[in-house]
């Protein structure tokens, strides 16, 4: 639960009844690392394995997108987000 908004990836919420659908809500963010962190991450990628700088950036992006999605759901009058999904991509 995020600030009194129930969030589930399921298409229903056991124990609750969906009384009204307010439509689609989403949270978007576009993020980039600063030049220094980007260079360090680039060097680390040569050796393979996890790149902590990018993992942290992805985690921050996910949290920001979730907060924006919840804010939009509240603005529409909702108290739950059903069938939530994440998607990420890269812009070249």
C-alpha positions as semicolon CSV with decimal commas, in nm:
position;residue;x (nm);y (nm);z (nm)
1;X;0,000;0,000;0,000
2;X;0,140;0,341;-0,098
3;X;-0,008;0,620;0,111
4;X;-0,355;0,462;0,144
5;X;-0,364;0,360;-0,223
6;X;-0,370;-0,016;-0,273
7;X;-0,150;-0,130;-0,560
8;X;-0,160;-0,476;-0,716
9;X;-0,033;-0,639;-1,032
10;X;-0,339;-0,867;-1,033
11;X;-0,652;-0,792;-1,235
12;X;-0,863;-0,793;-0,919
13;X;-0,809;-0,745;-0,549
14;X;-0,937;-1,034;-0,333
15;X;-1,153;-0,909;-0,049
16;X;-1,240;-0,587;-0,231
17;X;-1,500;-0,496;-0,489
18;X;-1,421;-0,261;-0,776
19;X;-1,709;-0,015;-0,773
20;X;-1,587;0,235;-1,030
21;X;-1,311;0,258;-1,289
22;X;-1,156;0,601;-1,339
23;X;-0,939;0,504;-1,634
24;X;-0,574;0,456;-1,700
25;X;-0,309;0,611;-1,478
26;X;0,065;0,602;-1,522
27;X;0,383;0,755;-1,392
28;X;0,661;0,856;-1,626
29;X;1,016;0,963;-1,568
30;X;1,321;1,011;-1,786
31;X;1,647;1,004;-1,597
32;X;2,016;1,018;-1,674
33;X;2,335;0,986;-1,473
34;X;2,576;1,274;-1,445
35;X;2,882;1,258;-1,669
36;X;3,115;1,134;-1,393
37;X;2,892;0,847;-1,283
38;X;2,820;0,762;-1,645
39;X;3,192;0,730;-1,723
40;X;3,255;0,514;-1,416
41;X;2,961;0,291;-1,510
42;X;3,093;0,267;-1,866
43;X;3,430;0,142;-1,743
44;X;3,262;-0,110;-1,511
45;X;3,053;-0,245;-1,799
46;X;3,371;-0,355;-1,976
47;X;3,439;-0,612;-1,703
48;X;3,082;-0,744;-1,694
49;X;2,858;-0,796;-1,394
50;X;2,624;-0,560;-1,216
51;X;2,671;-0,185;-1,256
52;X;2,566;-0,037;-0,919
53;X;2,533;0,318;-1,058
54;X;2,270;0,202;-1,307
55;X;2,095;-0,021;-1,051
56;X;2,057;0,281;-0,821
57;X;1,931;0,497;-1,109
58;X;1,674;0,234;-1,205
59;X;1,553;0,204;-0,845
60;X;1,517;0,582;-0,811
61;X;1,332;0,597;-1,144
62;X;1,092;0,322;-1,038
63;X;1,012;0,498;-0,710
64;X;0,955;0,830;-0,884
65;X;0,729;0,671;-1,147
66;X;0,527;0,491;-0,877
67;X;0,479;0,813;-0,680
68;X;0,358;0,993;-0,992
69;X;0,120;0,708;-1,076
70;X;-0,027;0,716;-0,723
71;X;-0,065;1,095;-0,738
72;X;-0,252;1,069;-1,067
73;X;-0,478;0,795;-0,930
74;X;-0,562;1,005;-0,624
75;X;-0,625;1,311;-0,842
76;X;-0,887;1,110;-1,033
77;X;-1,049;1,001;-0,706
78;X;-0,921;0,643;-0,692
79;X;-0,807;0,448;-0,390
80;X;-0,646;0,153;-0,568
81;X;-0,440;0,077;-0,876
82;X;-0,519;-0,258;-1,034
83;X;-0,305;-0,450;-1,287
84;X;-0,001;-0,227;-1,236
85;X;0,292;-0,288;-1,471
86;X;0,644;-0,158;-1,508
87;X;0,824;-0,096;-1,833
88;X;1,162;0,055;-1,897
89;X;1,362;0,140;-2,201
90;X;1,662;0,328;-2,321
91;X;1,682;0,639;-2,532
92;X;1,990;0,645;-2,750
